Amino acid sequence: MTKTNPGRFFEDYRIGQVIRHATPRTVAEGERALYHALYPARHALYSSDEFAVNCGLEGSPMDDLIAFHTVFGKTVPDISLNAIANLGYAEGRWLHPVWPGDTLRAESQVIGLKENSNGKSGVVWVRTRGLNQMDLPVLEYVRWVMVRKADPDAPAPEAVVPDLARVVHPDDLIIPEELDFSDYDFELAGEPHAWDDYQVGEVIDHVDGVTVEEAEHMLATRLWQNTAKVHFDATAREDGRRLIYGGHVISMARALSFNGLANAQMMVALNGGAHANPCFAGDTIRAWSEVLDKADTDAPGIGAIRLRLVAHKGAAGDHALLTPEGKYAPDVLLDLDYWALIPK
């Protein structure tokens, strides 16, 4: 009897199945320091206790994407160890700030299954929740993954494709009760641009680029305890290349977006996302954003802004997203749709 974990294959999932993921992880200031060393993250709310206190919080919370990557990493051995591709995200919300010293765990429920026509793989939809040491949900999202079958002859399950919201409604955004941007310090935040300064349809080129290094992306992926073989084992892919974890691209693009969106401080919802093309060491990641929507909130001095964040490996100023055939352009790495909180 084997004692090692081969991971789940498509035929191992059942609708309604709940998976409690190992291993709980206590996050601390070391995670923040390493995160800011790996990415050019400079948003003031996550860099300064004093700035965060001035915004009504008890101190600086952990970066939103630290919470996301930590929870996501917990799910990999159970959901995507045998994945061919991570296909998308929906209905994501940050529900409660994560503070240094919090212990995070994750659990997922299978909400959709559909075998592919080739009979060798299928798509699994899961709704994942991250919880802290008080069992308080801090994050939730849906993702769907293409997973291999161990036995091509295993019978196909009844197809269930969940009906997912295209966008998290602004009324469903969770804003920390204490958060207050009415006395916001734009000078210390780094830019003067407020909610009123952005227009729907506006495109912002974030100018800067970062070339991805092999050691850095593997260090980051280990930090989140993500065990997917394709990120570490050069023999796991036919081309002999290590695939860069999509979350590494997300964090790099979000950090690059500081230049032009320094005041889009807090991510509060993930409406959708696609890892459009693979990223490898040696690629230079650049980013641009499009303002998709804006919404007022009842919180003091706070507006919500919906942004499309696109990461690409093309030339500076390249805003191509789709080909004439409607497919993602070959240089596009990430297409992410999210809501953020910004001072008014």
Beta strands, then each sheet from edge to edge (+ up, - down):
strand 1: 18-26
strand 2: 83-94
strand 3: 103-115
strand 4: 121-131
strand 5: 137-148
strand 6: 203-211
strand 7: 266-275
strand 8: 284-296
strand 9: 302-312
strand 10: 332-343
sheet 1: 1+ 3- 4+ 5- 2+ 7- 10+ 9- 8+ 6-
end
